[in-house]
Amino acid sequence: MVRSTISAAVACLAVSGCGSAPADHTDVFLHCLQDQGGERVTSGAQLDDFPTKDLLQGSGASLDSISYYSIDAAADHGDARVALVFVEDPRDSKRTSPMPEPAALLAQAQQGRAQAREVVRMPALDDPETTVGGCSDKAAPGERYP
């Protein structure tokens, strides 16, 4: 009886993780953003020319394997918008809440004080939420938004 219980426990751990933390898919999410033209922000100076016209809260998700939020602003041409994606650690129990105003988030990022694991600047897009959401779906397939 003990041998079969131990064998079942080992099989459970090997196959499904049995209660272990969900996999962190942040790297998949970041690579997808970069494939869509996103640029990792490593210095606040990269945001000196980030637009501030019509600065709004963008999309976000706090899923088991990825966590992010974004802000976006009107680009210089047409209806395009430029987004800034703040990627958090999905395993961190302390996430950004309540959400600061978009101008405060931009200022923190420009000063190199963003409270995020990574910050990604997206190019001007007609619908940045669809692009970022598509990367979310790719990195966390089947996960549902809370």
C-alpha positions, 0 to 999 in steps of 0.5 A: 500500500505504501509503495503504491501511494509513493509511486502515485505521488511520484507519477503525479509530480512528474506528469502535472506538478501536483500543486506546484506553481504554474510555469512562468511564461514571461519570456514567451510574452516578451519575445512575442512583443519584440517580434511585433516591434517592441523594444525592451526599455533598459534606460529612461532615456529611451522614453524621452520622446514618448508621446503624452498626447491623450495618455490613457490606461491600456490593457492588462492581465494578471494570469497564472503565467504572465502579468502585465499592464500598459499605457498608451498615447496618441502617435504623431500620425493618424489614429495610431497609438504608442504603448508602453507595456509593464511586465510584472512577475506572475509569481509575485504576490505584490502586484501593482494595485491600485494602478497609478495614473498613466502620467505617473507610470510614464514618469516612473519609467522615464526616471528608471523607477518603474515597478516592473520586471520589464518595460517594453515600448511598442511601435505606433500601432492602430490597435496596440491592445489587440497586438499585446492581447495576442501576445498574451494569448500566445504566452498563456493559451487557455488562461482566463482573465480574472 
